[in-house]
Amino acid sequence: MVCTAQKAADSDDASYLLSPFDRLAISVYGQDELNSEQRVSDQSTVSIPLLGEIFVGGLTVSGAQRAIETAFIEQRYLVKPVVTISIEEFSPKLVTVLGEVTEPGSIAIPEGRNGLPIQVAIAEAGGFTGAAQKNAVQVKLASTRAGEREASTVVVNVGDILNANSGEDAYIAGPDDIIFVPRRLF
């Protein structure tokens, strides 16, 4: 299903959301035996001593800290836990750009970012070719990103985004999204 261009839920300056394979240092103040360094699993969880698996994928660092603190309180292990999480290493994230661009391929999303503005991804792929249809760029959302949405593909008018006077909001392409620039019909 295709829907018209929409602004991504996470803006370019939004807080970073934890994702699988980020490497985290997790510490509980005054409880050295509960400290650990680990990667977020492919199921978006971390394993916390006493608690087991805690879901942290898609949460901010502070949200993940609160989730772990709440679990310690609810399971009555600690009364007032203070959990600190720091990201030791970000997982690699890519956006793929195909179709009418000069250099099709995968573009790395900078570390600590949730996505990449579509016009930046296209520029990183060498920009549009002369035959590109800029007003109907298709973005196939990654299955993890599409989630419960009805649409798995969105159509973005990149021409309007590039026109600074249009008022069109930037569209943020997320990890594993595929951007396809179609050929225009002459």
Salt bridges, closest charged atoms under 4 A:
ASP12 OD1 - ARG113 NH2 2.41
ASP22 OD1 - LYS93 NZ 3.83
GLU37 OE2 - ARG23 NH1 2.35
GLU89 OE1 - ARG23 NE 3.33
GLU89 OE1 - ARG39 NH2 3.10
GLU100 OE2 - ARG183 NH2 3.15
ASP177 OD2 - ARG145 NH1 2.07
